[in-house]
Amino acid sequence: MSVNESRRVFLYQSTLASLGILVSGKSVFAGNLLQTKPNSLIKGVQIGVTTYSFRSMPGHPDKLLQYCIDSNINAVELKGDEVEDYLGKPANPVKPLPRVAGQAKQELSEESKALAKQYILDVAAWRESVSMDKFEPIRKKFNDAGVFIYAFKPNALAPENTDGEISYAIRAAKALGATMVTVELPADPAQTKRLGDLGEKYRTYIGYHAHLQASETAWDTALAQSSYNSINLDCGHYIAAGNSKESLLRLIESKHKRITSMHIKDRKTKDNGGKNMPWGEGDTPLKEIFSLMKEKKYKMPATIELEYDIPAGSDAVKETKKCRDFAQLLLEA
């Protein structure tokens, strides 16, 4: 039976057992023998998911947790917006203007510009004053259900954000139980130096995510600046950027000690159009990636990031579960 045929028919059996997620060789929590909990620690490889994968569905933290459970995934990178909105971040009073095909982007009115400026100040003030005690019940609810939050990605780590906002993001990550915050790789080395210094202050990693600027050397400056600067490697983007699979595997092997998490998606190569595809139909070397992680016992989470078009009759949870099960199929082959 081919991999694609197996992908369509593969079914897994849930394991009723104590559950431990390994981060740097340490057990974060143990499962309850009396309750079935999600399990995506497969052959020593931790499969996780970013809640960005569920962006087409309601984003309340309780629902995000249920999506993880329904996907049989026990580790998650939690996006910030849903958590912050739930905890009372000020609502944006300025609604985005509708885009009209063929027309230039519409400018906001002076009144809307003033409201938008004040909103930025209000959000910064909220972030700098909100109690970390509010985040801990979210951590407990996820952990009690058997799901570990290993990364937090709020929109609070950009050059325009205050040091107070960045400190908030890192402290919130720690309160959620995460070992890292994730952010797009800045073009300005001054920003990676700034983030690395604050990461070191709070002993929390800054995981830099790259898109089509990804290369074997894209992270070198940031990594040299701080031991708390790290790589959030998106394997699909790396392939779509025009890099070879050999280059990708070489990067994982050579920099594995500085890779704190990876995003896994299946994309076509640059020459093949770069499109996101269902797992097993693109050019990302999924089998080789998972085999390397299993063989070398790498502990960084392999994070499902669902970006291909969801087929009719399905939804983000069903497709995420397909990806999780496909990863298990490859790991157990």
Secondary structure as GFF3:
##gff-version 3
##sequence-region A 1 333
A	DSSP	alpha_helix	3	9	.	.	.	ID=ss1
A	DSSP	beta_strand	22	23	.	.	.	ID=ss2
A	DSSP	beta_strand	26	27	.	.	.	ID=ss3
A	DSSP	beta_strand	41	42	.	.	.	ID=ss4
A	DSSP	beta_strand	45	50	.	.	.	ID=ss5
A	DSSP	three_ten_helix	51	54	.	.	.	ID=ss6
A	DSSP	alpha_helix	61	70	.	.	.	ID=ss7
A	DSSP	beta_strand	75	79	.	.	.	ID=ss8
A	DSSP	alpha_helix	80	87	.	.	.	ID=ss9
A	DSSP	alpha_helix	110	129	.	.	.	ID=ss10
A	DSSP	three_ten_helix	132	134	.	.	.	ID=ss11
A	DSSP	alpha_helix	136	144	.	.	.	ID=ss12
A	DSSP	beta_strand	148	153	.	.	.	ID=ss13
A	DSSP	alpha_helix	163	175	.	.	.	ID=ss14
A	DSSP	beta_strand	180	184	.	.	.	ID=ss15
A	DSSP	alpha_helix	189	202	.	.	.	ID=ss16
A	DSSP	beta_strand	205	209	.	.	.	ID=ss17
A	DSSP	alpha_helix	220	225	.	.	.	ID=ss18
A	DSSP	beta_strand	229	234	.	.	.	ID=ss19
A	DSSP	alpha_helix	235	240	.	.	.	ID=ss20
A	DSSP	alpha_helix	245	255	.	.	.	ID=ss21
A	DSSP	three_ten_helix	256	258	.	.	.	ID=ss22
A	DSSP	beta_strand	259	264	.	.	.	ID=ss23
A	DSSP	beta_strand	266	267	.	.	.	ID=ss24
A	DSSP	beta_strand	276	277	.	.	.	ID=ss25
A	DSSP	alpha_helix	286	296	.	.	.	ID=ss26
A	DSSP	beta_strand	302	304	.	.	.	ID=ss27
A	DSSP	alpha_helix	316	332	.	.	.	ID=ss28
###
